[in-house]
Amino acid sequence: SHAPAPAPASVPTHCPYCALQCGMNLRRSGQTVEVVDRDDFPVNRGALCGKGRTAPAVLSSRVRLTGPLVRHPATGRLEPAAWEEALRATADGLRRARARHGADAVGVFGGGGLTNEKAYALGKFARVVLGTSQIDYNGRFCMSSAAAAHGRAFGLDRGLPFPLEDVPHTGCVLLVGSNLAETMPPALRYLTELKDNGGTLIVVDPRRTKTAEQADLHLAPRPGTDLALALGLLHLVVAQGRTDEEFIRERTTGWEDARAAAMAHWPELVERITGVGVPQLRAAAAAFCDAPNAMVLTARGPEQQSKGTDTVGAWINLALATGNAGRPLAGYGCLTGQGNGQGGREHGQKADQLPGYRRLDDPLARAHVAGVWGVDPDSLPGPGRSAYELLDALGRDVRALLLMGSNPVVSAPRAGHVEGRLRSLDFLAVADVVLSETAELADVVLPVAQWAEETGTTTNLEGRVLLRRRALAPPPGVRSDLEVLHGLAGLLGYGKGFPTDPEEVFGELRRASSGGPADYAGISYRRLEEEQGVFWPCPEPGRAGQGASGTGGTEGTEETEGASGTGGTGCGEPHPGTPRLFLDRFATPDGRARFVTVVHREAAEPTDAEYPVVLTTGRVVAQYQSGAQTRRVDELNEAAPGPFVQLHPQLAARVGVAEGEAVAVVSRRGRAVAPARVSEAIRPDTVFMPFHWPGAGRANTLTNPALDPTSRMPEFKVCAVRLERPEHR
Ligand code: SF4
């Protein structure tokens, strides 16, 4: 008789989608994998949303790409091609644009879902191989306003400067513009535990979302007015004498001007601007101040505005004025969205940055990174255009584009225009796992491996660096993004500098980041195998990191403090990592947090007689971002088959549409048609559309690309529209 077959080993890894980066186990069965519970990872403790549970379906999907495609000059169609031909065509396309129009005529567009290793290699590829300044990525559309505001106030940007495990133990959470019950459902636990512990949850959202339903207090401002809301709350805090004068004096600068700006925003004025009544404002201010500790958490609502940096700054001011920063169980944090939204902005695929979150215009940073790369610092290009500006320049200044891990035809603002710009390129190469709407426009499509088929690191919304492990081999005909960059670099004369082994790339990334704000030098794959992630900054043993202050204490690690406050241990002991930042000093030159003086201003496109309604956009629980992966999963499509327009019954009656009937939403940039979803959970002056779908119901056809002057974030969350019955054309 045969002995029973050994149980297939399961591989501990992380979800490919959002910034929570939930832990999961993958168990091999034949050529596929299935998700099994993994209870040991502290962030999600075994809980997964439907997207994570069904993620393996994309691995075995019939529609995934399993061989390169090259557009045939005669037929104009994408035809199967050998890898050598596809890579040669790509190298030729990039080289030709550069020869004819100069290095900056070649663009590179990355993604917040790429691993740290890929983001790093892509930035290096752009700057060393192509010599172009024209690189940016879709994370610009995700977290750039919070990142800019973080940098301005604290001198350092890490989404959450504390671990999520702290959230249930604060006294009050003020959650602004986040529907985490749908965007990252396992994170809702932290808010329910907060309430179980007697804490208060205040949610700011124009819609009564699933998250807002959990709130003790829900404030529903007009979209685009939450800067005024924050100022109104700060006004009340000052007027009622609830500021923390000692904290302001000892640990901040700039208070007098910020205070004066807030005092000009009377509650009655704020009520007129926001639509939130004075009694509600008073209740929120009191709840926030009554708590011994409080946190302000923001997400895309306040951030995706043409004043996103100032709006986040206003919420940070509220945290600072009440002494709720730089101490345990209190502070401001941003709930980053994309899977590697945090790591994606640290390693050099952003237009203005070098690895280690260094600035591209800093001569010392350039010299350090150029040393690691073995190139002359003067050969590195300067900062380039931001994501929307880069997309807008396609076919004009930028003639050829290499795009990895992004689908701007669906996800970019004013998407019809962006689609036109992509079509006008001399050459477009897209690396993706499926034929996305953007890949359909490409001259060359390069099929790449998926999350479970390759190893790499990501950095979750807490700044916790994680190891995603390979659980099965990619199908034949598919290569990793690192192999694609290696192949292209080789054809362009730089093969040696682009290894294909992720651990080797990570080793180089560690050296490049060493001494920078996001210091990964003390993190190794081995440590990541053994620990539940390591929080950056984590300098190499014996070296204190730059800037941020904190303690290294989390489960099982020692609490340490270095000379500059980052927990340098000396003695060659490994650095424990830094779960909590700013406990002793902020990362500014004088160690103090900076108040920034901000005042209310209107949305870039206010409503008027022609476009009287505000459109705001967002996500639903069963789909992820542009839907390139999740729209290929049957179970998710059944749950969320297409776009819709959420509108209040009063507005529906005015337009003359009933539940389920098609309604056209028209902005100055185009028109989208989708079924009406009539609901009292939204303000009567506002409509909501999820943005996951292409075609007639594409929400981003409508959105406004007005940019924040600092972060260059487009105004996804507010534009002026009118509603029509579709036949009224
Ligand atoms: Fe967790 Fe986000 Fe994946 Fe859902 S999509 S399982 S919340 S990481």
Residues whose N, C-alpha, C, O or C-beta is under 5 A from the ligand:
A	BS01	SF4	C15 Y17 C18 L20 Q21 C22 L48 C49 K51 G52 T183 M184 P185 P186
